[in-house]
Amino acid sequence: MNERTGPAIVTRALERTIVGQEGVIEGLLLGLLCNGHVLLEGPPGLAKTLACRSLADALHGEFKRIQFTPDLLPSDIVGTRIFDQRESAFTTVRGPIFANVVLADEINRAPAKVQSALLEAMQERQVTIGPQTHALPDPFIVMATMNPLDSEGTYALPVAQMDRFLIKIDVGYPSRAQELAILERYAIADAPILAPVATLEAVREWRTLAHNVHLDEALKRYIVELVIITREAQHPAIDFGASPRATLAIANLARAKALLEQRDYAVPDDVRGVAPLALRHRIGFNFRVSNEGGSTRVLEDLIARVPVP
Amino acid sequence: MAFVGRFALDGSAGLRPVAHRALRAFTSIVLVLAAFSTIAGAQSLQRLTVTQLTLTADTMTPHIEVPFHLIVTAHVRERISELDNLDLPILAELELLGDEHVLVTQRGGTTYRETITVVAHHSGAITIAPVTLDATNALNGKNYRYSSNSLTLHVLGPAAAIAAAGDAWQGLRSLLSALLRLALILAGLAGTILLVAVLIRRRPPPVPVVTLAPAVPVARDPRATLREALAALQRDHSRAGAMRARHVVRRMVGATDAETLADVLRRPLAGDRQLRDLLRALERAGFTYDADLPAALAAALTQLERMTR
């Protein structure tokens, strides 16, 4: 496997559309390789939606976008059964969740029952409409976005539901040079539609390869220590630490990261690189976190306390 | 609630039984209404980013019958005109004389400052419970009960008595201190005279001064370190041996336990291309899968031999 046949080909394709945001591109690829869902949080206008759209374009898959609003209903997502008068029978109309890449835009704008319907589908990878259970396509990846600035009229995701997301990416503002590049690239033309560069079959193969990446015993112990320190550090800004699901997530993500770096074994850099992505939304930060420099700073501080193997 | 309490306290003393019953009934109604408003308030809390909630006093050792102040300070990031759901502790052992609050809105948010004037009637320790503030955290939308520090005051006896006792003790203490100072001056003079006499009698002959060359810092030869790493790997041709050699080389470039290979490669001492290749080879030997280990060990040995030549 090389740059032309591996997942790096998708990375290169996304980099052609999105200026900067390397962290977002890598996060989306990691989610794809680990068969996990991705939560993107950042202010509006930072190419969150474009990144998700471009990932779907780069794959030979189906893309659906759901704009979450307060009046959305679960059936608007999963589908419903309607009565056909000519046939005198109920027929199933599938919702937009039946796609390979689903963009749940502004997930925190919809009430809890709608969020639950989506998150249940994410977990089970199947939905039940009436008496029938329908399997969702494979690969199936949900990319949800949240805007941290507008808190009015939003429904915060409960911790248990946040845990369903494999990673959470904090999307930041671009640098001056990147902003200039955006201006030059998109001042006149819209973002181009990417030609597909990988098949869904290739994605499934990459996933198997990522799963088989070697993770040494020393790295497994390192991962456990990284998770345990979030519980035992007694940090004033932390109410509760990460769950064992975070341990599993870091291990899977480190393997996927190694594959992205075209290695068949993981190294400490892979683990440390992905740990914040898996831990950030699984730790209960309290109101003191802003005094400590924000969740990213707190997390960096905790990770730096664990000796690298 | 404070209004009800004060009204009952002030108004009950001179009232006739009928008026007293009417007042009690009125108080009960007001209390019930207050309880309902509390429940309603709990359902729609203010969305706040609380950065400070403290309880202080202008003295930690107040005197009996001398008024002092308790100060509650809260700071929130939002601009608000009122701070709801702030619960002050019950000041059972203190008499409330007055209470006023100010709300200052600035660019960085709003500062709420409440000054409570109280007086103590008994000496001893008094612990004041924390002030609490119920609000929805604007960052994550969750409801929190923010809590300030508690306060322990030590109420002293009457101020006048303490001052009189203090004056007598002060006079005695200054007399003793003057006597002690005089004795010390006399002893110092006697000691100095004795020392001068001894030095004049036993003065040694002058010794010629020898100027030494500045010490040359002994830097360890990097080749010696690399030879040590090579020997470690040759002695123990295994993953453990590779990890020991890796440790030696990492120490040589000044790496700490918290640094990964990416950090080490950013160090100025790791600028040499051969050294970078060696570090990468040792990383591979340390973490690769078993089938690749012999090749990885051979590559690390080759790099080490090349650098020690």
Interface residues (C-beta under 8 A of the other chain):
Chain A: N108 P148 S151 E152 T154 Y155 A156 H214 D216 A218 L219 D264 Y265 A266 V267 P268 D269 R272 F285 N286 F287 V289 S290 N291 A304 R305 V306 P307 V308 P309
Chain B: R47 T49 V50 T51 R77 N137 A138 L139 N140 G141 K142 Y144 Y146 M243 D257 A258 E259 T260 L261 A262 E283 R284 G286 F287 T288 Y289 D292
